[in-house]
């Protein structure tokens, strides 16, 4: 059963219960008050008759109760509409009777006191008042009077009939209004359900637009935030799968090219049909391609080690490390007409020196590969509150803006043909990214085609 229908049934049942109980109590209280009023009136009328009879007996000299009976008959004629029956008895001797009373036997009480009893059957209601009176000769008479209250039951039947019809109308109208109200209140749930089905069918961009100003709006907002997170995670997962596929493809390609060369030249050497110069050339190809495979395996090993091991950061001097590297690399750069310079600020910070040295070497090597001829490379370092900042600036060919976000991916190269010709495998910046992450730092790129590149590395291992 739908929640909307359950809500409607609950509201209708509650309305019927409250209206039914309230109406029943109201009619019952009204009937009881009317009945009490009729009892009081019957008692007053009975006392009037009783007083008149006593008075008639006290002033009469007759000994056969003639005046009493005559007085009762006269009063009964005047109150015919009120009394449904009268009976005056002396013991078992009936002195006067009109009509039939519901209770034939009544217990005689003390003189001056009376009792009242209610009889109701098939809509007929009789209040029977019974009492005793002492007459002048010392005898005790019993007077029973029936007071007709059938009109009260008729009024109650009419009220109940109207009430039942009104209850049916109220329940029917309440059912319609409850259905409309429950539909209005559960509309946000229907919208959420529809959006959930759309998301389940793969439409992750679907969102719930609920502006009710209540808990449903808050639920929709939480649902949308959850969906945003799921969509982001799915996008990240798809991107990771894409990168993984690209990584595997690039890895297979990098392995295939040198292996093909090695197998081909080894097969030529095995045939022993080459001249000494051709054999030397084949051996050189095998050696160079073997070095490429060695470099690839070492880079991959470094990446795996950096991702699976925790390094303890020690004390180090960025200035000492960088100036030492520049001094060693400067002659090699000079042979390529590349000027390598540095300017470093004094200071100590927490870092892993060997890893930072590998980081700087890879950045300088990348700057070298960006040179088509002569050029300049500057390495700058400065101390920060949380460690140090290192910049490598070159005036090489630069990179397109759309390539900057991908340069740290494994095996990714902006210019694949030039990088391969220069011995690159596309793992240098990926390795740098892992080293920076170990120092809780960041690596940013600024580049313009034809103007050069600036790589800014911030290491936040802590300053000493």
N, C-alpha and C positions, 0 to 999 in steps of 0.2 A: 504494500500500500504506500502510495506517495505521501511525502511529508505534508504536502498541501492539503490532501484529503484528510489526513490524520488531524491536522490543525483545525480544519473546518468541523469535523465531528466532535472534537474536544470542546470547541467554542459553543456548538449547538447543544451538546449535552449539558454543559455548564449553564447555558442560558435557560434551558428547559428545567433544570434542577432548581436554579435560583428562583425563576419566575413561578414554577409550579409550587415550590415550598412556600414562597411569599404569598401567593394568591390563596393557597389552601389555609394558611395560618390566618390571613386577613378575613376570609369568609367564616372560618371557625370562630374567631374572636367576636366578629360581628353578630353571628348567630347566638353565641353564648351570652353576650351582653343583652341582646333582645330578649332571650329567654329569662335572664335574671330580672329584667324589667317587668316581664309578664308575671313572674313569680311574685314580685313585690305588689303589683296591681291586684293579683288574685288574692294575696293575703289581706290587703286592705279591704277589698270587696267582701271577703269572707268575714272579717272583723265587723264590718258594717252590718251585715246580716245577723251575725251572732249578737251584737249589741242590741239591735232592734228587737230580736226575739226575747232576750233577757228582760228588756224594758217592758215589752208587752206582757210578759208573764208576771212581772212584779206588780203591775197595776191592775191585774185581772183577778177577779174573785173565783173564777171557774177552776175546777179541779181536774178537768179532762183535757187540758192543753189546747182548747179550741182557739183561744186568742193567739197562741204561739203558732199554730198551724196556719191560721188565717193570715197572720202577719207574714209568715214565710211565703204563702201563696201570692200575696200581693207583691212582695219584693221580687219574687221569681218572675211574675208577669212583667214587671218593669225591666228586669235584666235578662229577658229571654235571649237576647242576642249574645249576651256575655256568658251565661251559664249553660253548659250542655247537659247538665243533669244535677238534680238535688235529691237528697234522701235524708229524712229525719227519722230516727229510730229511738225506741226505748227498749234496750236489750235487743231481742229478736222481733219485737213488735214494730212494724213500719207505720209511722204516723203520717208521713207525706213522702211521695216519690214522683219525680218526673225525669224521664230519660234513663239511660243506662250508664252506670259508672264502671270504669275498667276494673277497679279493685272492689270486689264484693265484701271481703272481710277486712276490716280495719281495726287495729288495736286501739281501744279507748284509753286515752291518757288522762292526766289530771285535768280537772275542770279549769278552764281558762287557757289551756295550752292546746296547740294544734300542730299537725304535721302535714307535709306536702310531698306528693310523689308524682313522677312524670311517667306517662305512658305514650309510647310512639310506635306506630305500626302502619306501614304502607302510606306514609305521608300524613297520617292522622296523629295529632298530638293533643293529649289531654293532661292538664295539671289537676290532680285530685287533692283537695284540701280536706282534712278530717280533724275534727275536734269534739270536745264534750262541753256541755254547759249544765249548770245546776239550776233547777227550777225551784219555785217557791215551796212545793210540797216535799222537797228533799230528794226528788228523783233526779237521775242523771240521764240526759238525752245526748245522743250522738248525731252530729250533723256532718254529712259528706257532700261536698260540692265539686262538680267537675268544671274546670275552666278550659275552654277551647283555645289552643295555641296552634292549630293547623296552619293558620296563615303564615306563621314563622317558617314552617317547613316548606311551604309553597314558595316563599321568598327565597329561601336557601336553594331550592331546586332551580329557580330562575337564575339566581346568581351563579350557580355551578354551571348551568348550561351556557350562559354568556362567557363565563371564565374559560370553559373548555374550548369554545370557539375562538376566543381571543388567544388562548395558549397555542392552538394549532396555527393561527395566523402569525403569531410572534415567532414560533419555531420555523415556519416556512420562510418568513422574511429574514430571520436570523441566519438561516442556512444560506440564503442567497448572499446576504451581506458578508457572512463569514467566508464564503467561497471567494468573493471578490477581494476581501481583505487579505486572506491567506495567499491569494495569487499575487497581490501587490507586495506583500511582505517577503514572499519566497522568490520574487523575480530575480534578485541578485544571485540566489543560489542557482537558478536556472542558467543565468549568464555564466557563472563560474563553471557550471557543469559543461556548457557548450564550449567554453574556452579550453577546458581540460581535455575534451574529446579532440579538439583541433590540435592541441599540443601532442596528444597521444598519436595522432595521425601524421605527425612530423612537422607541423607548422609551429615552430618554436617562436616565431615573431608575434603570435597571437597574444593579446593582453586583455584583461578584464577592465572595463571602463565603468566603474560604479561610483556614483556621487550621492550617497544616501545620508552621509553625515553620522553614521552609526557604526556598530561593530562590523557590519557587512562591508562597509568601505575600508575599514582597517584590515579586514580579512583579504579583501581584493588587493590592497596595497602590499600586504605581506606575500600574497600569492604572486603578484607581479615581480616583486623583488626576488622571490625564489626562482621564477621563470627566467629572469635576467641572469641570475647566477648560473642556472642550468645551461642557458644559451651560451654564456661566456665559456663555461667549462666545455661544452660541446665544440665550440669554435676552437678553443685551445687544444682539445683532443684531436680534432681534425687537422689543425695546423701541425701538431706534434707528429701525427701519422704521416702527413705530407713531408715533413722534414725528415722523418725516419726513412721514408721511401727514397727521398732524394739522397740521404746519407748512404743508404745501401747501394743505390745506383752509382753514386760518385765513387764509393769505396771499390765497387766491382770494376768500374772503369779505370781507376787509378792502379788497381792490381793487374788488370788485363793488359794494359799498354806495356809496362816493363816486362811482364811475364812473356808476352808474345815476342818481344824483341830478344829476350834472353833465350827462349826456346829456339827461335829462328836462327840466331847466330851460333848457338851451340850445335845445331844440326849441321850448319855449314862447316864448323870446325871438325865435327865428327866425320864428315865425308872426306877430309884430307885432300881436297882438290883445290885449295886456296893457295895463293902466293903468300910469301912471308908478310908482305904489306897488308894483304887482305886479312890474314890471320890476326895481325896486330890491331887492325881496325875493328874486327869482330870482337876481339878480347876487350878492347876499349869500350865498345857498346855494352858488352855484358857487364863490365865493371861499373859503368855509369848507371845502368839500369838497376843493378844490384844495390848501388848506393841509394838510389831513389826508394827502393823497397825498404832498405834499412832505415832511411829517414822517416818513411811513412809508419813503419812499425814502432819506432821510438816515439814519434809524436802521439800515435794512438795509445801507447803505453803510458805516456805522461798524462794524457787526458783521463784515462781510467784510474791512474793512481791519485790524481788530484780530486776526482769525484768520490773516491772510496776511502780516503785517509784523512785524518785530522792532523793538522800541523800546528806546532807550538811556535808562536811568534816570539822572536828574540830581539835584542837591541841591534840596530843597524844605522848606518849613515848613508842617506840617499846621495849626498855629494860625493863621498868617497867611492861608492859603488859606480856611479855614473861616470865620474872623471876617469876611473880606472878602465872602464869599458871603452870610453871614447879614445883613450890613449892607445889601446890595443887595436881597435878597429880603424883608426884614422889612416894608417898606411894602406890598408886594403882599399878603403874608399878613395884614397888619392889616386890609386892606379886607374880608377874609373872616372877621374876628373870630378869627384864628388867631395865637397868640403864638409867635414863633420866637426861641429863645434858644440860646446856646452856652457851653460852658466847655471850654477847651483848655489843654493842658500845653505849655510851651515845649520846643523841641527841633527838630533837623534830621534828616532821613532821606532815603534815596534813593527817588525816585519820579518819575513823569512827571506834572508839575503839571496840564497840560490834561486829561489823562485822569482824574486824581483829582478835579479840579473837576467834570467831567461825572458822575463817580460820585456825588459828594455832592449835586449838583443833582437827579439822578434819584431818589436816596433821599428827599430832602426833598419832591420832587414826588409821589412815591408816598404819603408820609405825609399830604400835603395832600389827596390823593384819598380817603384813608381817613376824612376828617372829614365827618360829615353836617351839621355846623354849626360852632360855635365850638369851639376846642380848643387844645392846646399841643403844640409840637414842640421837642424838646431835641436839640442836636447836641453830643456829647462826644468829646474826643480825648485820648489819652494815649500816651506814648512806651513802646516795648518794647525789649528787647535786639536784636531783629531788624528794627525799623522802628517802626510805630505801629499803634494800634488806634482805630477810629472807630465810635461808636455813634449811631444816630438813633432816638430814642424818641418815640412819639406816643401819645395817648390816644383814638385813633379807634375804629372798629368792630371791628378785629381780624380774624383769619382762623381758620377751622377747622383743626384739627391735620392733617387729611388733605390739605389743600391746600398746606401749607408746602413739601413736597418738590417741588412742580411750579411754584412761582411764578417760577423762573428760566428756564422754558421760553419760547421765542419765541412770541409771540402769545397766551400763556396769561394769563387774567385771572380772578381769584376771582369778581368780580361783573361780568360782561360788559356788562350794560345800563348800569350806573353808569359804568364805565370808558369806554365809548364816548361816553356823554353828556358826560363830562369831557374828551374829546379824546384818550384813551389808545388805543394800538394794541397794547399787551402786549409791547413790546420793551425797556422801560426796564431791568428787572431782568436780562434776558438780556444786555444791554449791560454792566451792572454786573458780572455774573459773568465776562465776558471781561476786563474791566479788572482785576479782582481776580486772575485767573489770570496775567496779565502781571506782576504784582507777587509771584508765588509765595505768594499769600495765601489766606484762607478767608473765606466769608460765611455767617453763621448767623442764623436767625430764631427769635425767641421771641414767641409771640402767643397771645392769649386773646380769644374773642369777647366784644365789649362792653367790653373793658378796654384794648385797644391792642396795639401791636407794638413790639418792640425788634429792630433790625437791627444786628448786630455784624460789622464788617469788620476783618480783620487783614491788614495789608500787610507782607510780609517782604522788602522790597527791600534792607534794610540800614540801620542807624543810623549817623549821622555824629557 
